[in-house]
Amino acid sequence: MTQEIVNQNRDKRDGRGRVIALSRRVYRIENTDVFYVESESCDGMYYYVMFNTDKAFEWCSCKDFEKNRYQVKCKHLAGVEYAIRWATVIDTDKLPLGIKKDNSTTWRDDLYDF
């Protein structure tokens, strides 16, 4: 991938992250670095995101992160970053009933079952 294409993809994902922070629900499990980000395309489905504000660790359950983690940040990570910055994060000790998790990846450290 050329650097120009990488920069365009980064800008596109960053813009989508801004939209997510303003228009979708972003939950943070209280006192943790665990977030659930509502899907743009499927109401009620959430991606599992680990985001440390010191940027020591970032991870998302989406396929885009799995495929491109070393080149560009996915829109869900960008969404968490903007939601923190703009104070649109919903802190909770337990997620609401009836929401679905994205189970498309193989990493299963998600201890917050619902």
VMD Tcl script that draws the C-alpha trace (Angstrom):
set ca {
  {0.00 0.00 0.00}
  {1.43 3.40 -0.90}
  {1.73 6.07 1.79}
  {-0.89 8.24 0.04}
  {-3.47 5.43 0.17}
  {-2.63 4.71 3.82}
  {-3.17 8.42 4.65}
  {-6.50 8.49 2.77}
  {-7.69 5.37 4.62}
  {-6.60 6.86 7.96}
  {-8.52 10.09 7.22}
  {-11.62 8.15 6.17}
  {-11.61 6.01 9.33}
  {-10.96 9.07 11.49}
  {-14.00 10.80 9.97}
  {-16.16 7.72 10.57}
  {-14.90 7.67 14.16}
  {-16.15 11.24 14.63}
  {-19.57 10.20 13.33}
  {-19.65 7.21 15.70}
  {-18.73 9.40 18.70}
  {-21.64 11.74 17.94}
  {-24.34 9.42 16.63}
  {-23.82 5.95 18.13}
  {-23.59 4.67 21.71}
  {-20.14 4.21 23.20}
  {-20.19 2.44 26.57}
  {-17.23 2.21 28.95}
  {-17.25 -0.38 31.72}
  {-16.53 1.71 34.82}
  {-12.94 1.82 36.05}
  {-11.63 -0.18 33.08}
  {-10.21 0.33 29.59}
  {-13.07 -1.75 28.12}
  {-15.52 -0.12 25.71}
  {-18.44 -1.32 23.63}
  {-19.04 0.67 20.44}
  {-22.37 0.42 18.63}
  {-22.13 -0.68 15.02}
  {-22.95 1.94 12.36}
  {-24.69 -0.59 10.15}
  {-26.46 -2.85 12.65}
  {-28.45 -1.26 15.47}
  {-27.99 -3.05 18.76}
  {-24.72 -4.77 17.79}
  {-21.55 -3.70 19.60}
  {-17.85 -4.09 18.99}
  {-15.60 -4.92 21.94}
  {-12.81 -2.35 22.20}
  {-9.91 -2.08 24.60}
  {-8.52 1.44 24.64}
  {-5.95 2.81 27.05}
  {-5.90 6.61 27.15}
  {-2.10 6.53 27.35}
  {-2.26 4.62 24.03}
  {-0.27 1.82 25.59}
  {-2.80 -0.67 24.25}
  {-5.54 -0.54 21.61}
  {-7.63 -3.45 20.32}
  {-10.98 -3.89 18.53}
  {-13.03 -6.97 17.67}
  {-13.86 -5.71 14.15}
  {-12.52 -7.35 11.00}
  {-10.92 -4.10 9.83}
  {-8.72 -3.96 12.93}
  {-7.72 -7.59 12.51}
  {-6.75 -6.98 8.89}
  {-5.09 -3.54 9.17}
  {-3.96 -3.13 12.79}
  {-0.41 -2.15 11.89}
  {-1.29 0.33 9.15}
  {-4.37 2.31 10.20}
  {-6.61 2.65 13.26}
  {-10.17 1.29 12.79}
  {-13.18 3.63 13.01}
  {-14.27 2.09 16.34}
  {-10.97 3.00 18.03}
  {-11.22 6.48 16.55}
  {-14.82 6.65 17.79}
  {-13.73 5.82 21.35}
  {-10.99 8.42 21.18}
  {-13.44 11.13 20.06}
  {-16.14 10.01 22.49}
  {-13.67 10.43 25.36}
  {-12.53 13.81 24.04}
  {-16.10 15.08 23.52}
  {-17.51 13.45 26.70}
  {-20.08 11.33 24.87}
  {-18.96 8.08 26.54}
  {-21.61 6.38 28.68}
  {-20.00 4.96 31.83}
  {-21.79 1.88 33.13}
  {-21.19 -1.05 35.43}
  {-23.31 -3.36 33.26}
  {-24.43 -3.15 29.67}
  {-28.14 -2.90 28.88}
  {-30.00 -6.13 28.14}
  {-30.78 -7.03 24.55}
  {-27.62 -5.82 22.84}
  {-25.53 -8.17 20.72}
  {-21.75 -8.52 20.63}
  {-19.75 -8.91 17.46}
  {-18.24 -12.40 17.66}
  {-16.29 -12.34 14.41}
  {-12.80 -12.61 15.87}
  {-10.93 -15.30 17.72}
  {-9.72 -13.26 20.70}
  {-11.99 -14.04 23.66}
  {-10.79 -12.03 26.66}
  {-14.17 -10.35 26.93}
  {-15.16 -11.00 30.55}
  {-18.18 -8.71 30.46}
  {-20.77 -11.17 29.20}
  {-24.32 -9.97 28.64}
}
mol new
graphics top color blue
foreach p $ca { graphics top sphere $p radius 0.5 }
foreach p [lrange $ca 0 end-1] q [lrange $ca 1 end] { graphics top cylinder $p $q radius 0.2 }
display resetview
